[in-house]
Amino acid sequence: MCTMDVTRYVYWEDDGLYVGYLEEFPDYMTQGVSLEELAENLRDIFADLTSGHIPAVRRVAELNIS
């Protein structure tokens, strides 16, 4: 059985392009002329950011304060 890894992203349309970023990595945005191209570009960014080859990657995390 195949499991699928999923991550969330935020996107919007701006001047005919779709712009977006991964929720876990909000500092790294990309764009595409279609939602499919945006998703492909986001997959590429995810691979680059999680490969360990880029130093000092900023991430978002949750902190329990109670």
C-alpha positions in Angstrom: 0.0 0.0 0.0 1.3 3.4 -0.9 1.3 6.3 1.6 1.2 9.9 0.4 3.1 12.7 2.2 1.1 15.9 2.3 2.0 19.5 3.3 -0.2 22.6 3.3 0.4 25.7 1.3 -1.0 29.2 1.0 -1.7 30.7 -2.5 -3.4 33.6 -4.2 -3.8 35.0 -7.6 -1.9 38.2 -8.5 -1.7 39.8 -11.9 -2.6 36.6 -13.7 -0.1 34.4 -11.8 -0.6 32.1 -8.8 1.7 32.9 -6.0 2.2 30.7 -3.0 4.4 29.4 -0.2 4.5 26.3 2.0 3.0 26.9 5.5 6.1 25.3 7.1 8.4 27.6 5.1 6.7 31.0 4.7 9.9 32.8 3.7 10.2 30.9 0.5 7.6 31.9 -2.2 7.2 30.8 -5.8 4.7 31.4 -8.6 3.1 29.7 -11.6 0.9 30.5 -14.5 -1.5 27.7 -13.4 -2.2 26.0 -10.1 -0.6 22.9 -11.4 2.6 24.8 -12.2 2.5 26.4 -8.8 2.2 23.0 -7.1 5.1 21.7 -9.1 7.3 24.7 -8.1 6.3 24.2 -4.5 7.3 20.5 -4.6 10.7 21.7 -6.0 11.1 24.2 -3.2 10.1 21.6 -0.6 12.7 19.2 -1.9 15.4 21.9 -1.9 14.5 23.1 1.7 14.4 19.6 3.2 17.5 18.3 1.5 19.9 19.7 4.0 21.9 21.5 1.3 20.5 25.0 2.1 21.9 26.5 5.3 19.8 28.3 7.9 16.4 27.4 6.6 13.6 29.1 8.6 10.7 27.0 9.7 7.4 27.5 11.5 6.6 25.4 14.5 4.0 25.4 17.3 4.8 25.9 21.0 2.6 24.7 23.8 2.5 27.5 26.4 0.0 26.1 28.9 
